Amino acid sequence: PDFAIFTGDAVTDTTAQSQWNAWFDAMSPILRGRPLMPVQGNHEIVAANYYGQFWLPVMPGLAADYAEHAWSIDIGQVHFVGLDSNSSEAAADQATWLAQDLAAAQKNPGTKFTVAMMHHAAYSASTHGSTAYVQKYWGPLFDKYGVDLVFAGHDHNYERTVPIAGGKVAEASVGVTYVVAGGFFSPGYKNGKDWWTAVSHHGSKRNYCEVEFDGNKVRVTAWSGDGKEKLDEVEIVR
């Protein structure tokens, strides 16, 4: 891949540098020669230790307390946004910056797709379930500014939603597709189904996603951890 994104919970104890060292060693085949853009998970709740591991963009217009907690980058025609979803307060505090960032991306003629990522899922039918404050503070912004894909972790399984807008099933041309891909060799969680679920798999399969952008299409392919089983594939056309 050109680069990787990671939706949090690299370690179970943020303060244990030995765990970070082990994670970086395990990830070295991916990280060697390629950038990785992460967001903070709930197990990385000691922010100083987490942000000490990475060098993330400091965004203009974002409160100093949230420096590096939220970021955005443009790669080709794709606008990527990372967010800190670790509390309702954090979600509310980032909303103004997020609205400004997404509005600018929407106005940019060079932006074809927008992808957001955070740790806590807006929609999940697994163990932790949906995160109400992510739906409340960020969902309407994703709808308003045409976000195409949202990736999350937290639940250690795989789940993809149908296109959603306004908290309801929407046409594929306008809805946001939400993906939980939290089973990257963490202890597996059970999967479930709800009104929003298009595809779900138990976390025992492990998983990661391959995302390809080609013209006006983006294809998401989910694989089992060993790369041998295709768990899901969906193509979004804009």
Secondary structure, 3 states (H helix, E strand, C coil): CCCEEECCCCCCCCCCHHHHHHHHHHHHHHHCCCCEEECCCHHHCCHHHHHCCCCCCCCCCCCHHHCCCCEEEEECCEEEEECCCCCHHHHHHHHHHHHHHHHHHHHCCCCCEEEEECCCCCCCCCCCCCCHHHHHHCHHHHHHCCCCEEEECCCCCEEEECCEECCEECCCCCCEEEEEECCCCCCCCCCCCCCCEEEEECHHHCCEEEEEEECCEEEEEEECCCCCCEEEEEEEEC
